[in-house]
Amino acid sequence: MEEIVQSLVRVLMRGTEYQTFCKCPQCELDIIALSLNTLPTHYVTTEKGRKAVFERMNTLENLEWINKRIIHSIHVVGKYPHR
């Protein structure tokens, strides 16, 4: 889940919709942390387990669901930046 969220946050923050939001490393990490706190955890101990979870979570439906949580986190961090 962490890998997916990190990738999506980086892509979203460089998009045109979020030009006015801070893109500093601290805000990016805050967005990632807040997003991960709202998503279910998927602990794995092997590469095979990591791939299985990644494939299960990397569907269009799940990515849309994850994106909604990330977008919410972007707005929260934008409104209450950690400075």
N, C-alpha and C positions, 0 to 999 in steps of 0.2 A: 504494500500500500504506500509505503514511504517513497519508493522510487517513482510510482505513478504520480503521486501528489507533487513531488519536487519538479518533475518534468512539466506537468500541467501548469503549475504556478509560474514557472519561467516563461512558458509560451504565452499564457494569459497576460502577464505583466508587461510583455513587450508588444502586446496588441494595441490597436488604436483606441479601444474603449477605455483603457486605463492609463492614458498618457498623463493625466493630472495626478496620479497616485505616486507616492514615493517609491523608488525602486532600489533603495539602499539595501545592503546585505542584511541589516537588522530587521527591516520591515519585511523583506522576503522570508527570512527565517520565522518571524512572528506569524506570517500568513500560513506558512507550511505547518507550524506547530498547532495553530488554532484549527486549521483544517483537519489535521490528523486526530486532534482531540474530539472531533465531531464524527469521525468515521470509525467503523469497527476495526479491531486489531486482527492481524493475521500473522501469528508467529510461526516461523519455520526454522528448521535446523539443518536442512540439506538444500543443495542446489536443485534437486528434483522437486522438493516442496515449494521452493521459491518460484520455479517455473510454473508449477500447477496453480498456485495462487495468482500469479501474474496473468496467466491465461484466463482464469476464471473472472478476474476483476477487469481485464482489458477488453470488455465488450462495449458496444455502443450504449446500451442501457446503463451499465455501471459507470461508464465515463461521463455520461450526462448527469447522473446522480452525484458523482464526485465533483464535477464542475460546479454544480449548484452550491455545494458546501464551500468550495474554494472561493467562488464569487462572493458569497456571504462574508467569508473571512477577509477578503480584500477590502470590503466596505467597512468592516469593523476596525481593522487595523488602520485604514485610512482616516476613520473618524477619531480613533484613540491611539495615535502612534506612540510607540515606546521610545521616548526621548529622554 
